[in-house]
């Protein structure tokens, strides 16, 4: 698999940017809602994730240049962050922090229900369900690092397509969240999380190696 291919980008993003950690909060917020309102919550969550990821893809490297941070240094820092996240997902690091509390709304919810409560649900769909439970610091770091690779290899279109695909997959998982949790069960969710943790750890190590190799090459050339 080429490092600039759509599949490579999608696998890396899916490993760290999947929405499994957000399913519990999502189900709690949408319990008893009509299907139309559930879709509005899903669209709000996926829209903020898509916009955030595309912004980091477009502006991340510029921000690094403004602060005088080389891509090699960011690769090492981002790689270490991803490696730690991967270890936590695999259960070998420190326990993951509990997700931030999500304010609850009344279960009764129909077309004539409390619009104020529903707007609070839409707010929760952005924070914390969208950010940071679905995409967070690790996902943003991956996008910036992938953007640097995409710029050099001319594969920015593949990266953008992978971001759109990630958001679409997460939207489908949200839509069938109840079925996903029922079918996988606690053991299945644990296994899935640990497998994704292994991929995240491997991606982090890869970025650290790339950053160190680039720094060594610059020192050797100098």
C-alpha positions in Angstrom: 0.0 0.0 0.0 1.5 3.3 -1.1 2.0 5.9 1.7 0.2 8.5 -0.4 -2.8 6.3 -1.3 -6.4 6.8 -0.3 -6.3 3.5 1.6 -3.3 4.5 3.6 -4.8 7.8 4.6 -8.2 6.3 5.4 -6.7 3.5 7.6 -4.6 6.0 9.5 -7.5 8.3 10.1 -9.9 5.5 11.0 -7.6 4.1 13.6 -7.5 7.3 15.6 -10.6 9.1 14.3 -13.3 6.5 14.7 -16.4 7.4 16.8 -16.6 4.4 19.1 -15.8 6.4 22.2 -18.7 8.8 21.4 -21.4 6.2 21.0 -22.4 6.1 24.6 -22.9 9.9 24.8 -24.7 9.9 21.4 -27.2 7.2 22.4 -27.9 9.0 25.7 -28.6 12.2 23.9 -30.8 10.8 21.2 -32.8 8.3 23.2 -36.5 8.7 22.4 -36.0 11.2 19.5 -37.7 11.0 16.2 -35.6 9.7 13.3 -35.6 13.2 11.7 -34.1 14.8 14.8 -31.6 12.0 15.2 -30.4 12.7 11.7 -30.1 16.4 12.5 -27.8 15.5 15.5 -25.7 13.2 13.2 -25.4 15.9 10.6 -24.3 18.5 13.2 -21.7 16.1 14.6 -20.3 15.1 11.2 -20.3 18.6 9.9 -18.2 20.0 12.7 -15.8 17.0 12.3 -15.5 17.5 8.5 -15.0 21.2 8.7 -12.4 20.9 11.5 -10.4 18.2 9.7 -10.4 20.0 6.4 -9.3 23.2 8.2 -6.4 21.4 9.8 -5.5 19.9 6.5 -5.5 23.3 4.7 -4.0 25.4 7.5 -2.0 23.1 9.7 1.3 23.4 7.9 0.9 27.2 7.7 0.4 27.4 11.5 3.6 25.4 12.0 5.5 27.8 9.8 4.2 30.8 11.7 5.4 29.3 15.0 8.7 28.2 13.4 8.1 24.5 14.0 9.7 22.2 11.4 7.6 19.4 10.0 10.3 17.0 11.3 9.9 18.2 14.9 6.1 18.0 14.6 6.4 14.5 13.2 8.3 13.5 16.3 6.0 15.3 18.7 2.8 14.0 17.0 4.3 10.5 16.7 4.9 10.4 20.5 1.4 11.6 21.1 -0.1 8.9 18.9 2.1 6.2 20.4 0.9 7.2 23.9 -2.7 7.2 22.7 -2.2 3.8 21.0 -0.8 2.3 24.3 -3.7 3.7 26.2 -6.2 2.2 23.7 -4.4 -1.2 24.0 -4.7 -1.0 27.8 -1.0 -0.8 28.5 -0.7 2.9 29.3 -2.3 4.9 32.0 -6.1 4.5 32.1 -7.9 6.8 29.7 -9.6 9.8 31.3 -13.4 9.5 31.5 -15.1 11.5 28.8 -16.5 14.9 29.8 -20.0 14.7 31.3 -22.7 15.3 28.8 -25.8 17.2 30.0 -28.9 15.1 29.8 -32.2 16.1 28.3 -35.7 14.8 28.8 -36.4 11.5 27.1 -39.8 12.7 25.9 -39.1 14.2 22.5 -41.6 14.7 19.6 -42.2 17.3 16.9 -43.9 19.5 19.5 -41.3 18.9 22.2 -39.1 21.3 24.0 -37.1 23.1 21.3 -34.7 24.5 23.9 -33.8 21.0 25.0 -33.3 19.9 21.4 -31.0 22.9 20.8 -28.9 21.8 23.8 -28.6 18.4 22.2 -27.3 20.0 19.0 -24.8 21.9 21.1 -23.7 18.7 22.7 -23.4 17.1 19.3 -20.6 19.6 18.5 -18.9 19.4 21.9 -18.1 16.9 23.4 -19.6 14.3 21.0 -18.0 15.7 17.8 -14.9 17.2 19.5 -13.1 15.6 21.3 -14.9 12.2 21.6 -15.0 11.6 17.8 -12.0 13.7 16.6 -9.5 15.2 18.9 -5.9 16.2 19.3 -4.6 12.9 18.0 -6.8 13.0 14.8 -5.8 16.6 14.2 -2.1 15.8 14.5 -2.5 12.9 12.0 -4.2 15.2 9.5 -1.4 17.8 9.7 1.3 15.1 9.3 -0.6 13.5 6.5 -1.0 17.0 4.9 2.7 17.4 4.9 3.2 14.1 3.1 0.4 14.8 0.7 1.9 18.2 -0.2 5.2 16.6 -1.0 3.7 13.6 -2.9 0.9 15.5 -4.7 -1.8 13.3 -3.1 -3.8 16.1 -1.4 -6.9 14.9 -3.3 -6.6 11.4 -1.8 -6.2 12.8 1.7 -9.3 15.0 1.3 -11.3 12.0 0.0 -10.1 9.9 3.0 -11.3 12.6 5.4 -14.7 12.7 3.7 -14.9 8.9 3.8 -14.0 8.9 7.5 -16.8 11.3 8.3 -19.2 9.3 6.2 -18.3 6.1 8.0 -18.7 7.7 11.3 -22.1 9.0 10.3 -23.2 5.5 9.4 -21.9 4.2 12.7 -23.9 6.9 14.6 -27.0 6.0 12.6 -26.8 2.3 13.6 -25.1 2.9 17.0 -27.6 0.8 18.9 -27.1 -2.1 16.6 -23.3 -1.7 16.6 -23.1 -1.8 20.4 -25.6 -4.7 20.6 -23.8 -6.8 18.0 -20.3 -6.2 19.2 -21.0 -6.3 22.9 -18.4 -5.2 25.6 -15.9 -7.8 24.5 -16.2 -6.9 20.8 -15.8 -3.2 21.5 -12.7 -3.9 23.7 -11.1 -6.0 20.9 -11.9 -3.4 18.3 -10.4 -0.6 20.4 -7.2 -2.6 21.1 -6.8 -3.4 17.4 -7.2 0.3 16.5 -4.8 1.1 19.3 -2.2 -1.2 17.7 -2.6 0.7 14.4 -2.4 4.0 16.2 0.8 3.0 17.9 2.4 1.8 14.7 1.5 5.1 12.9 3.0 7.0 15.8 6.3 5.0 15.6 6.4 5.6 11.8 6.1 9.3 12.3 8.8 9.4 14.9 11.1 7.4 12.7 10.4 9.7 9.7 11.1 12.8 11.8 14.3 11.5 13.3 15.5 10.3 9.8 14.8 13.8 8.4 16.7 15.5 11.2 19.6 13.1 10.8 19.7 13.6 7.1 19.8 17.4 7.6 22.6 17.2 10.2 24.6 14.8 8.0 24.1 17.1 5.0 25.2 20.1 7.0 
